[in-house]
């Protein structure tokens, strides 16, 4: 499955640190474009498969674990943070 592009580094980092689990609304906020419900369902399925591999239990049946979802979707939080800090540095310099 093709993973949509994130809307912004800022929103991805904020969601990662502010949400233990991601809802459909959070996933819509994370990715660019008007992603459809079937796309959100497929993204959640990938995350749930990773949750099973990592033995992570969901607190809410309609949400997915944030850390595991980012891992499943190939979103490296350390890389995102590094890019965000570099952009902030370039704007100030």
C-alpha positions, 0 to 999 in steps of 0.5 A, a space after each residue: 500500500 502506498 502511504 500518503 505524504 504527511 501534511 506537515 512536520 509540525 503536525 506529525 511531531 505534535 500528533 506523535 507526542 500528544 496522542 497515545 492512540 490515533 483516531 480516524 480524525 487524527 489520521 486525516 489530520 496527519 496526511 495530505 489531501 482529502 483521504 477517504 475512509 477506505 484509505 484510513 481503514 487500510 492504514 489502520 489495518 497496517 498499524 494493527 498488523 504491526 501492533 500484533 507483531 509488537 504485542 501492543 494492545 489497543 485501548 480503544 477498538 477504533 484507534 491504533 497505537 501511535 508509535 506502532 502506526 508511525 513504525 508501520 507507515 515508515 514514519 521515523 520520528 527521529 528523522 522528522 524531528 531532525 528535519 523540523 529542527 533543520 528547517 527552523 534553523 534555516 529560517 532563523 539563519 
